[in-house]
Amino acid sequence: MQIIKRVVIVGGGTAGWLAAAAIGKIYQGKVSVTLLESDAIGTVGVGEATIPTMIAFHKLIGIPEMDMMRATNATFKLGINFKNWGEIGEDYIHAFGQVGRIFWAGEFQHFWARARAFGDTTPFGAYCFEHEAARAGKFAICDNPALNYAFHFDAGLYAKYLRSFSEGLGVVRQEGRVDRVEQDAVSGFITRLHLDDGKILEGDFFIDCTGFRGLLIEETLKTGYENWQHWLPCDSALAVQTHKTAPATAYTSSTAHAFGWQWRIPLQNRTGNGVVYSSEFTDRGWAEKTLASHLDGAMLTEPRLIQFKTGRRKLGWNKNCVALGLASGFLEPLESTSIHMVTSGLIRLLRLFPLRGVQPVLVEEYNRQSREEAESIRDFIILHYHATRRNDSEFWNYVRTMPVPDTLRHRMEMFSESGMVFLGGDELFRTNGWSQVLIGQGVTPKNYQPIVDNMADDEFKNYMKGFRNHIAKNLELLPRHEDFIAQYCAIKNNSL
């Protein structure tokens, strides 16, 4: 129950500097914050796509959007375009906005299912403003209707921006590497870090942002790891940056291949690319060949190999240490959740922050919420692999036929039979996300909520047509994505 006055963050990168910015802002004057990092240790630096929760987090800690976007070569993101996931040749967009309108007895997929019974072939996404704006290459920050959006940005530049922001709040950066971790002999709490230059860094509370290594949470505290590779077998990625060759799309691209998938993230000045694959079913040679043959610009960097193990630490908070980012676990970047899980972990920590000392009830609640969040996101990502009709490789045959968590199996069966999606109160992905991915990958409800039939046929058809007309009318008013960036947050030398 030692009062917390000194917070030490071990590791920089996006996770470390987000932690420094958040704690430095919210608990300024109450705790001192020191971030230890070494220029000799690189960061993964691939998390270049975000989801809309980032907007609220930036507002919470006071980061000005335009400044951040200029500093990080950022563009806007309205969703993710999935190609070849349900079947080769198919594509759909998981957009950030509301599809149609929710009513008390169910969601819009019930209306869409009834329209299909009339022979209407309008895609589900056509009833979402963000979906149509993404397809049309348009964007604006506007009201009535507003667009729900996130960002694509340079993760390395974002960490540098956060460092400057944090240091302005009084956060102290210390250069160095940890040689030895000292623990209290009775409690096991971390007390001191002995650095390789002989210096000692003391703290009351520690945040582990040391990446996959988990220097504090795993190597020191022996927390344990829950492996999810039997559900998510991809364990490797090759990442590369390429020249910009066309105006930036307002969406991330995810294209499925024979043994994995490829991402494409457009920035103002370049494009981020990578192939995620399973080394159990293929090798690096396949990944290099696949990546090189699907790039739309010349390489700016050499492909960089990243190896990982999907899963989570058994405890996100152990004794007086919280793990964030890759140190807490890893879920592949298929739905751009990596940075969100850092910020949600930080919000959780800020709400439960142990200023008066580490109390078991706080630790237990943090770990409960962290576990539930990770498992719900895990299920959503597994859905993309499992709900497929592809049978063109051993990889797709495995994920299509593998047993999945009971929570996911039940949700898929519910939707397939009734069109219903029932969620927990704190789940990240809501009905819009589940219904877009399920329908996008070919899971079409066999039945719909009967109350939808209370509307007369002509009234119903006009109702559905009205949605499409409303979206089309508002779409005409939006500028091109590139034009909006040019007047809102353009960087120099962004010629396209």
C-alpha angles and dihedrals in degrees: 000000000000112000110251112238103141123053118189120195114198112204133022129218121100096316096047097047093043087056091048092049095047099045092038090054102040099038098033109151093015100071136016116235124208123180118201118201139146127224086214092065115073127212129228090242097180101116096105100142125069141182129235095270086078090071093061092044092053090050091050094057096033104250111161108231101215093048092049093049094049091048094051103038087244132181131187126264127205098175146307126290110217116201127188094000103118092030135339109278096026126109139177138170124238095209126194098232140081116282108220113315134309119235129190098264099044148323136287096274087077091059090046091050091053090049089054088055087060090053095258108153097187108140116248092240092058088080092061121085093208091050093053093044090052092050091048095047093240133135144163138158099245145144133236094047103021123195118233107222147165135188145264110208145156104271093205093053090044091057090050090050091050091049092056091045092049095047088054087060093053100265111151120219117208123193114221150090128251114249099173137002118219121208134192108262094225108034099027089228116150110253109166142014116215108208127212091249092057097259122131124220115198126197144165096214129024133202117202113216096153095124126232090344094069093202095185106022095046114013092044106026098031092221098166132229132249107217118214099175093115086068098031106033098175108110106161140054137187114209128193139165122227139189117271111253104170141018112295116263117229091234141058117248123225115183120185118222134183097283105016140331143281129229128208120191117182119212128180094261106023145358129255115218138175146157121227114201146160116251088202091068103030142002142243091269091064091047093051093048094046093047095047093049094052102048119112096202141036116278118261093187138024115263110269122212118227119185123194146164116225115230141071142266110266087236125027090192117040121173105315096340132091121191120215134182118359091350088067095049141285137260113179115256096252093123097026093248100138098093092037090059089054093051094043089050089051094049088050091049093046090053093047097034110155100225090151093044139290108300121190092229091059092048092049093050093047091051093046093053092043092051094049093048094049093048094050092049089045091055092049092053093046087054091067091058100038099045095066137114094204117125100163097114143022088253095060092041089055098049093041094055103031121115109257131203113288090239091060095040091054093048093050092048092048092052095044093051103035110007089241125141116191118188141186116247097250101041115131097217112059133194093286092058097044094046094047093051096041093049092038090057095047104266099134120180114251090207138019136209105289093218088074086072090065087085114084116247097250092043090050094050091049090048092055093043089051091059092053093046092049091052093046092051093051092043090061090060095057122096123227114281092242092049092053091049090050092060098033110041111347121161124213120273093026095136102164 
